[in-house]
Amino acid sequence: LVDKRSARWAERVFVIEGVELVRAALDAEVVLEGVYVGAKGTEHSEVADLISRALGCGLRVYDLGPGVLERVADTVTPQPVLAIGAMVDVALDRAVSAAGLAVVCVDVRDPGNLGTVLRTADAAGAAAVICCGGTVDVYNPKTVRASAGSLFHVPVVVTAEPLATVSALSDAGLVLVGALAHGGDDYTSIDWSAPTALVLGNEASGLPEALVAQLDRRASIALEGAAESLNVSVAGAVLCFEALRQRRARMQAPTRSADPVASTMPEMSEHGTEAGPE
Amino acid sequence: LVDKRSARWAERVFVIEGVELVRAALDAEVVLEGVYVGAKGTEHSEVADLISRALGCGLRVYDLGPGVLERVADTVTPQPVLAIGAMVDVALDRAVSAAGLAVVCVDVRDPGNLGTVLRTADAAGAAAVICCGGTVDVYNPKTVRASAGSLFHVPVVVTAEPLATVSALSDAGLVLVGALAHGGDDYTSIDWSAPTALVLGNEASGLPEALVAQLDRRASIALEGAAESLNVSVAGAVLCFEALRQRRARMQAPTRSADPVASTMPEMSEHGTEAGPE
């Protein structure tokens, strides 16, 4: 099948493994070229249900002989079903025009990390995830799996040149905030309420210097303990959810203050009753 | 060597792979039984430096023939050096007596997730990580690797029975806060400033009902987008860093207010000057 990056991009298709992911692809109306079922796949009632649904959508379903799925699947213990889907990435314009938060991955190399960034960005309400530079293929099977379906939910952009990409985002009015392991501003002090592009770098080396020079803000998460750094997907999550916390706090108290964190004062919180009588 | 959980625990030793991890183990004064160097390992200057240091500590260093390291190492492209170290976990008493935040993993099954929890807990200043129930072995090579050395920094406890473990933590005065995918209180509304045990559950099924019944608080992270849930290590990170944010905010403004989030008001923030003249 299409187990190599070059083969995937030549055909612009990728592999979607497992009941949950194939179901998520159908839910998201991803264009599927076919559904492939392992030798004993239909013994699982959820696989049988999925096949009925796929056939109902007019999709072709192929039964594979014993051992075939095991050879083409990426996992050691392969899922009983997989699908081949058309790539879902969109043009940069679409992300550029979106308000809110965009997450830009520059040189994120680990497929599991990229998938987790997709899942987290989706969960934090990001408008887009943009993969550029040396970032691993967003259609890598491990990335697709770690995204837990978010690859089908959040608009994904694949571009080549990081500097051109962030320039386009900046021209479109997004504030460029880069994640730096050290030396940036405390991430909780940054106002995340404007349309923002959060730029994440390589697991080992972070962001290229030339790109850091283009940033509007540098965000760092001051660490305790003896850990030297956070996993890139964890750092991205802490930043995305701080942005979301600020946005929500601002929405709760629109008339009281323009400051995005002012509504975390107890009397303004939606959970303010927990503070007891005043 | 000791590539199985049962073999590791019979000998109470585990494998530490790679220059960075062996160096972190030496820094943390982990008791090492031996250091093993691959056939061409000493061609790397950092490996040669590490061997010098190990020999200087009185450790035994073994040169392995071609192909040997490749067979015992967990990674596909093995590191040029590994060490066998004595297990580092401590008794529950030590974690119980610690102030601040303890992270409890109940049935966390993915070794990479557990390692990331260790790394994140360390970085967020947690006093301990407690592994219980069906949680994967903390000495699994993938866990050790994903911890990025934090296994040697943060006190780790391995216990069996989750209910007995959280009871002991509760008896010691820790507030039990469980992470629930749905139905809990907004995590930003919870006061994380008291000594707290953050309890994380299984990737698919979350926390057992009997344990949820023991909790003092249930924390949930309300999600945007279409993602159904967060990766457990990501959820743990968002919660640990919210706890840290609140603790830091409280430390900045100890006389102004007892409320842990009050100091995020702009005039109290150490970054308050960014709000401009008032």
Interface residues (C-beta under 8 A of the other chain):
Chain A: A28 G112 T116 R119 T120 A121 D122 A123 A124 G125 A126 A146 A148 G149 S150 H153 V154 D185 D186 T188 S189 D191 I221 L223 E224 G225 A226 A227 E228 S229 L230 N231 S233 V234 A237 V238 F241 E242 L244 R245 D259 V261 A262 T264 M265 P266 S269 E270 H271 E274 A275
Chain B: A28 G112 T116 R119 T120 A121 D122 A123 A124 G125 A126 A146 A148 G149 S150 H153 V154 D185 D186 T188 S189 I221 L223 E224 G225 A226 A227 E228 S229 L230 N231 S233 V234 A237 V238 F241 E242 L244 R245 D259 V261 A262 T264 M265 P266 S269 E270 H271 E274 A275
